[in-house]
């Protein structure tokens, strides 16, 4: 797992670490949300005290923040990033997620915003080429 970060991502990770005392491994930012991937112990540090540190960081960034716990197991990580998926199939470098019909809009997001973030994290962290929602 080798993640290449741009300067904005590095600045976001640095500020997040300063505010929460949790070390982020990866960061993706879109219009209104910043997504961070954290290791297990750091994830627990960031979400402790009723997510108080996350709320402080949201006020500082002036954006919504979502954090995900990293797992070395691909299936576990996918389940954490897409909890609505009830069946996960991995074929070489393609992941197929079965999601209930009423959860599909939430998983895909407006203008595929959420799906793009999911694909980006899986490409960067696990070298997955595509994610299909079925």
Buried (B, 14 or more C-beta within 10 A) or exposed (E): EEEEBEEEBEEBBEBBBEBBEBBBBBBBBBEEBBBBBBBEEBBEBBBBEEBEBBEEBBEEBEBEBBBBBBBEEBEEBBBBBBEBBEEBEEEEEEBBBEBEEEBEEEBBBEEEBBBBBBBBBBBBBBEBEEBEBE
